[in-house]
Amino acid sequence: MSSPTTLPGGTAHLGDLEVTRVGYGAMQLAGPGVFGPPKDRDEAIRVLRTVVELGINHIDTSDFYGPYVTNEIIREALAPYPENLVLVTKVGARRDDQGAWLPALGPDELRTAVHDNLRHLGVDTLDVVNLRLEADHDNHMGPMPQPVADRYGVLAELQQQGLIRQLGISTASADQVAEAQTVAPVACVQNAYNLAHREDDALVDALAGQGIAYVPYFPLGGFSPLQSQTLDDVAKRLDASRMAVALAWLLQRSPNILLIPGTSSVEHLRENVAGAGLELPADALAELDTIGA
């Protein structure tokens, strides 16, 4: 494996685990709508093996991608796993027969989900498990008010049993993160965040001060036409893609931000990794910051 220090952004800590700041999100390895098998399973396997060849050691996944599809492909492609590979999964949701996303936050549902992830990934211990809370789909996938402590406590019990190394939380407000911290340490927070939607600015900075990783999803989600035009203008001036600019901005935003761009194409994977290494000059950063103002 090539050295992870050659990747943009170098490495950061996810709890007590050291990971490359440029990771990989496996969601797109499933079929359309993150449901069912991929169109090209062989290409999905090539993508994952290329991830490891590039030196990336942080893969984000979940058993409800498919469901089960991405975890099974990860196991087929990469097991026995490289010693330093960190697999991050999520629990708290399930899919029905039509592919709808449904909450699965009951204690027994959470325990079952952890054991299912263990089985499908073929590991004895999960590196990181995020508790995915229900999202407000009318508010850019933002968090909804709901109790956290009992649900996080279920995962903390499994952690004490040795089934989980680190715990995190997803689609959570600052108050929900703080509530989880009264139960057990939080290694990472995974929320929707990008140039256009920066409601978590204060949370990003607060977590950085605590040494807690922040993992944004939807790096290009929810842009208005005007915001997209600004992004396009900057990208054109820098002779870069929109995705490269968005990913580079996230890496430069704060040292605790970890990226998990996803793709089902080896070519796009290489483009994402190369693009994240773009150095944004001060004038470009200032213009991009007007998007979220």
VOGU-3710 file (C-alpha; in Angstrom, 3 decimals, decimal comma):
1> msspttlpgg> 0,000/0,000/0,000  1,258/3,480/-0,796  1,897/5,808/2,110  -1,264/7,591/3,311  0,778/10,756/3,802  0,849/11,146/0,002  -2,902/11,778/0,004  -4,306/15,311/0,246  -4,707/16,509/3,807  -2,520/13,795/5,305
11> tahlgdlevt> -4,042/12,010/8,296  -6,203/12,832/11,297  -7,548/11,024/14,334  -10,889/9,289/14,470  -10,994/8,524/18,170  -7,762/6,652/18,790  -7,544/5,523/15,165  -5,388/7,341/12,609  -7,079/7,687/9,229  -6,443/9,426/5,961
21> rvgygamqla> -8,442/12,657/5,784  -9,506/11,641/2,285  -11,641/8,544/2,782  -14,168/6,721/0,652  -17,941/6,450/0,993  -19,270/3,091/-0,219  -22,933/4,096/-0,567  -22,835/4,331/-4,362  -21,631/0,753/-4,708  -25,247/-0,393/-4,298
31> gpgvfgppkd> -27,844/-0,122/-7,055  -29,954/2,930/-7,994  -31,360/4,673/-4,952  -28,779/2,818/-2,830  -31,014/-0,225/-3,250  -30,281/-3,639/-4,690  -27,116/-4,898/-6,361  -24,748/-2,749/-8,425  -24,956/-2,668/-12,199  -21,326/-3,792/-12,404
41> rdeairvlrt> -20,152/-5,779/-9,395  -16,689/-6,325/-10,861  -16,196/-2,553/-11,181  -17,368/-2,111/-7,572  -14,696/-4,562/-6,462  -12,080/-2,739/-8,558  -13,075/0,560/-6,945  -12,551/-0,819/-3,446  -9,215/-2,381/-4,296  -8,118/0,896/-5,875
51> vvelginhid> -9,128/2,701/-2,677  -6,626/0,574/-0,763  -3,972/0,869/-3,495  -4,212/4,664/-3,292  -3,412/4,504/0,416  -6,907/5,385/1,677  -7,555/3,606/4,978  -11,005/5,024/5,887  -14,082/3,434/4,298  -17,593/4,526/5,274
61> tsdfygpyvt> -20,395/2,013/4,813  -23,599/0,606/6,313  -25,634/-2,558/6,224  -28,660/-0,545/5,074  -26,875/0,310/1,823  -28,420/-2,250/-0,471  -29,356/-3,497/2,111  -26,287/-5,600/2,916  -24,874/-5,122/-0,599  -21,994/-2,770/0,117
71> neiirealap> -20,766/-4,645/3,175  -20,794/-7,932/1,291  -18,851/-6,377/-1,604  -16,348/-4,824/0,792  -15,740/-8,234/2,354  -15,396/-9,910/-1,051  -13,005/-7,256/-2,338  -10,797/-6,619/0,662  -10,876/-9,466/3,189  -8,560/-10,353/4,796
81> ypenlvlvtk> -8,431/-6,646/5,534  -5,239/-4,559/5,624  -4,102/-4,071/9,204  -4,621/-0,305/9,183  -7,967/-0,252/7,346  -10,730/1,479/9,337  -14,299/0,476/8,488  -16,939/2,924/9,689  -20,565/1,834/9,644  -23,953/3,226/10,699
91> vgarrddqga> -26,998/1,832/12,443  -30,423/3,311/13,127  -32,230/2,769/9,825  -33,560/-0,029/7,657  -35,060/-0,472/4,183  -38,429/-1,892/3,245  -39,114/-4,048/0,181  -39,525/-0,951/-2,000  -36,298/0,651/-0,793  -37,844/3,267/1,502
101> wlpalgpdel> -35,694/4,485/4,401  -37,281/3,695/7,755  -36,053/4,371/11,299  -34,724/1,394/13,256  -33,739/2,924/16,578  -35,214/0,483/19,081  -32,739/-1,246/21,413  -33,215/-4,655/19,812  -32,998/-3,142/16,325  -29,698/-1,465/17,172
111> rtavhdnlrh> -28,235/-4,641/18,664  -29,330/-6,681/15,649  -27,863/-4,112/13,267  -24,478/-4,244/14,974  -24,382/-8,036/14,805  -25,516/-7,949/11,150  -22,695/-5,537/10,288  -20,193/-7,778/12,058  -21,398/-10,791/10,111  -21,616/-9,174/6,687
121> lgvdtldvvn> -18,216/-7,480/6,995  -16,684/-10,630/8,465  -15,049/-9,001/11,491  -15,084/-9,637/15,232  -15,072/-5,938/16,131  -16,416/-2,918/14,254  -13,915/-0,057/14,139  -16,521/2,722/14,347  -20,316/2,642/14,590  -22,336/5,817/14,041
131> lrleadhdnh> -25,803/6,138/15,529  -27,874/7,564/12,679  -30,744/9,629/14,002  -33,873/10,333/12,008  -33,424/13,158/9,536  -35,708/16,032/8,607  -35,871/15,513/4,850  -37,505/18,931/4,383  -34,561/20,652/6,056  -31,599/19,474/3,994
141> mgpmpqpvad> -31,412/16,193/5,923  -30,881/18,143/9,148  -31,373/16,695/12,617  -34,748/16,258/14,299  -35,277/16,744/18,046  -35,286/13,326/19,706  -33,744/11,574/22,712  -30,261/10,222/22,231  -28,910/8,906/25,540  -30,807/5,596/25,666
151> rygvlaelqq> -30,035/4,762/22,049  -26,396/5,735/22,344  -26,285/3,744/25,564  -27,188/0,564/23,676  -24,127/1,040/21,475  -21,994/1,913/24,508  -22,954/-1,446/26,054  -21,863/-3,242/22,889  -18,649/-1,245/22,947  -18,001/-2,430/26,494
161> qglirqlgis> -18,529/-5,988/25,265  -15,708/-5,509/22,741  -17,896/-5,482/19,643  -17,229/-1,822/18,784  -14,017/0,226/19,138  -15,299/3,766/18,657  -18,738/5,390/18,660  -20,040/8,285/16,604  -23,309/9,990/15,801  -24,910/11,045/12,517
171> tasadqvaea> -27,517/13,663/11,565  -27,226/15,181/15,025  -27,526/18,671/16,476  -24,978/20,149/18,864  -27,324/19,403/21,774  -27,672/15,774/20,682  -23,905/15,413/20,413  -23,566/16,820/23,921  -26,226/14,405/25,195  -24,395/11,459/23,643
181> qtvapvacvq> -21,186/12,592/25,345  -22,833/12,195/28,748  -23,092/8,477/27,952  -19,830/7,684/26,155  -17,121/9,478/24,163  -17,995/10,597/20,629  -15,239/9,886/18,103  -16,926/11,506/15,126  -19,992/13,402/13,952  -21,349/12,755/10,469
191> naynlahred> -23,734/15,470/9,248  -24,812/17,177/6,044  -22,446/20,086/5,460  -21,040/21,876/2,441  -20,334/25,292/0,979  -24,018/26,101/0,656  -25,278/24,618/3,929  -23,090/25,683/6,814  -25,497/25,460/9,728  -22,872/23,334/11,473
201> dalvdalagq> -20,098/25,944/11,331  -20,060/26,415/15,109  -20,256/22,650/15,696  -17,318/21,995/13,357  -15,202/24,459/15,310  -16,331/23,163/18,716  -15,519/19,582/17,748  -12,130/20,638/16,399  -11,373/22,099/19,816  -12,185/18,734/21,378
211> giayvpyfpl> -10,209/16,709/18,848  -13,376/15,104/17,447  -13,630/14,292/13,749  -16,373/15,874/11,634  -17,383/13,900/8,538  -19,599/15,848/6,104  -21,860/14,188/3,581  -23,547/15,689/0,484  -20,544/17,900/-0,457  -22,523/19,227/-3,453
221> ggfsplqsqt> -26,075/18,846/-2,115  -28,745/21,559/-1,977  -27,110/24,348/-3,955  -29,307/27,072/-5,423  -28,697/28,089/-9,068  -26,953/31,267/-7,941  -24,719/29,381/-5,505  -23,914/26,808/-8,180  -22,929/29,608/-10,558  -20,478/31,021/-8,034
231> lddvakrlda> -18,961/27,575/-7,556  -18,777/27,091/-11,329  -17,061/30,466/-11,775  -14,383/29,626/-9,212  -13,871/26,146/-10,650  -13,486/27,543/-14,175  -10,969/30,144/-13,027  -8,915/27,449/-11,297  -9,321/24,995/-14,191  -10,821/22,469/-11,808
241> srmavalawl> -14,073/20,550/-11,411  -16,898/21,647/-9,127  -16,354/18,554/-6,979  -12,629/19,244/-6,665  -13,294/22,780/-5,445  -15,980/21,628/-2,984  -13,770/18,877/-1,549  -10,710/21,108/-1,359  -12,739/23,765/0,468  -13,837/21,194/3,049
251> lqrspnilli> -10,260/20,018/3,645  -9,113/23,618/4,113  -12,121/24,527/6,268  -10,897/22,722/9,410  -8,250/20,083/10,222  -10,824/17,808/11,883  -12,877/17,396/8,690  -12,653/13,969/7,053  -13,927/13,432/3,513  -15,906/10,407/2,312
261> pgtssvehlr> -16,745/11,120/-1,347  -18,365/8,150/-3,009  -18,329/6,800/-6,527  -18,870/3,538/-8,364  -16,147/4,332/-10,923  -12,394/3,859/-10,606  -11,862/6,864/-12,884  -14,030/9,124/-10,720  -12,366/7,812/-7,574  -8,965/8,885/-8,873
271> envagaglel> -10,393/12,260/-9,920  -11,894/12,825/-6,462  -8,625/12,034/-4,705  -6,606/14,235/-7,042  -9,189/17,023/-6,851  -9,150/17,111/-3,065  -5,502/18,125/-3,289  -6,356/21,404/-4,987  -4,912/24,371/-3,087  -7,498/27,137/-3,001
281> padalaeldt> -5,972/30,647/-3,018  -7,220/33,300/-0,610  -9,337/35,127/-3,198  -11,093/31,880/-4,161  -11,771/31,038/-0,516  -13,241/34,489/0,054  -15,535/34,143/-2,960  -16,614/30,643/-1,971  -17,404/31,786/1,556  -20,063/34,118/0,129
291> iga> -22,034/31,029/-0,934  -22,904/30,073/2,611  -23,303/33,621/3,875
//
